[in-house]
Amino acid sequence: DTVDIHLLTSVFEIRTAALSGFAPVMDECVICGSTGKPMKFSIEHSGTVCCGAGTEVDENIMNVFATVSECEMKDMFSISFPQESLGKLNQLSRRYLENAMDRQFSTLDDIKKI
């Protein structure tokens, strides 16, 4: 089995942010604390929101952010993800890491060229 380099990059970006103290809150709205409403993902608020601005994402993307932030390192390589949502995941994970670290990572641009 091979791991998609773009999925692996997103996993690395999310995990790096989480290990640096910027794990996204994925089980409730970071603004009001609600758990029973439809959620969007907010980079600026570091997690899910039901009230306020956010990006609509599918359940697969929400699950990757939640899983990668909390799973064991050995389990990160067994994550499967639908190819059709991978572009959006790549964009969000990169923006999330750069926002969390307050800097851009130009070396990650080389991976995007592969």
C-alpha positions as CSV (number, residue, x, y, z in Angstrom):
1,D,0.0,0.0,0.0
2,T,1.2,3.5,-0.8
3,V,0.1,6.7,0.9
4,D,-0.9,9.6,-1.3
5,I,1.7,12.4,-0.8
6,H,-0.9,15.1,-0.8
7,L,-2.9,13.4,1.9
8,L,0.3,12.8,3.9
9,T,1.2,16.5,3.6
10,S,-2.2,17.5,4.9
11,V,-1.9,15.0,7.8
12,F,1.6,16.4,8.6
13,E,0.3,20.0,8.5
14,I,-2.7,19.3,10.8
15,R,-0.6,17.2,13.2
16,T,2.2,19.8,13.3
17,A,-0.3,22.5,14.4
18,A,-1.9,20.1,17.0
19,L,1.5,19.2,18.5
20,S,2.4,22.8,18.7
21,G,-0.7,23.5,20.8
22,F,-3.1,24.5,18.1
23,A,-5.3,21.4,17.9
24,P,-8.7,22.4,16.3
25,V,-11.8,22.1,18.4
26,M,-14.0,19.7,16.4
27,D,-16.7,18.5,18.9
28,E,-18.5,21.8,19.5
29,C,-18.8,25.3,18.3
30,V,-15.8,27.3,19.5
31,I,-18.0,30.4,19.7
32,C,-21.1,29.3,21.6
33,G,-20.4,25.7,22.7
34,S,-23.3,24.2,20.8
35,T,-23.0,20.6,19.6
36,G,-26.3,19.8,17.8
37,K,-26.2,22.2,14.9
38,P,-24.6,22.0,11.4
39,M,-21.0,23.1,11.6
40,K,-18.5,24.9,9.4
41,F,-14.8,24.9,9.8
42,S,-13.2,28.1,10.9
43,I,-9.4,28.6,10.5
44,E,-9.6,31.9,12.4
45,H,-11.4,30.3,15.3
46,S,-9.3,27.0,15.2
47,G,-12.2,24.7,14.9
48,T,-15.9,24.2,14.1
49,V,-18.5,27.0,14.3
50,C,-22.3,27.0,13.9
51,C,-22.5,30.8,14.3
52,G,-20.1,33.0,12.5
53,A,-18.0,32.7,9.4
54,G,-16.5,29.4,8.3
55,T,-15.9,27.2,5.4
56,E,-18.4,24.5,4.5
57,V,-16.7,21.2,4.4
58,D,-17.8,17.6,4.1
59,E,-17.8,15.0,6.9
60,N,-14.6,13.5,5.6
61,I,-12.6,16.7,6.1
62,M,-14.1,17.2,9.6
63,N,-13.1,13.6,10.4
64,V,-9.5,14.0,9.2
65,F,-9.0,17.2,11.3
66,A,-10.5,15.5,14.4
67,T,-8.7,12.2,13.9
68,V,-5.2,13.5,13.0
69,S,-5.2,15.9,16.0
70,E,-5.8,13.1,18.5
71,C,-4.7,9.7,17.0
72,E,-1.5,7.8,17.7
73,M,1.3,8.4,15.2
74,K,1.2,4.9,13.9
75,D,-2.5,5.3,13.0
76,M,-2.0,8.4,10.9
77,F,-0.7,6.3,7.9
78,S,-3.9,4.2,7.8
79,I,-6.2,7.1,7.2
80,S,-8.2,6.8,4.0
81,F,-9.7,9.8,2.2
82,P,-11.8,10.3,-0.9
83,Q,-9.8,11.7,-3.8
84,E,-12.5,14.2,-4.7
85,S,-12.2,16.1,-1.4
86,L,-8.4,16.1,-1.3
87,G,-7.9,19.5,-3.0
88,K,-10.1,21.2,-0.4
89,L,-8.4,19.3,2.5
90,N,-5.0,20.4,1.1
91,Q,-6.0,24.1,1.0
92,L,-7.5,24.0,4.5
93,S,-4.7,22.2,6.2
94,R,-2.1,24.5,4.7
95,R,-4.1,27.6,5.7
96,Y,-4.7,26.2,9.2
97,L,-1.0,25.5,9.8
98,E,0.1,28.9,8.5
99,N,-2.5,30.7,10.6
100,A,-1.6,28.7,13.7
101,M,2.1,29.3,13.3
102,D,1.6,32.8,12.0
103,R,4.0,32.2,9.1
104,Q,4.2,30.7,5.7
105,F,6.1,27.6,4.8
106,S,7.5,27.9,1.3
107,T,9.2,24.5,1.4
108,L,5.8,22.8,1.5
109,D,5.1,24.4,-1.9
110,D,7.5,21.9,-3.5
111,I,5.3,19.0,-2.3
112,K,2.3,20.6,-4.0
113,K,4.2,20.5,-7.4
114,I,4.5,16.7,-7.2
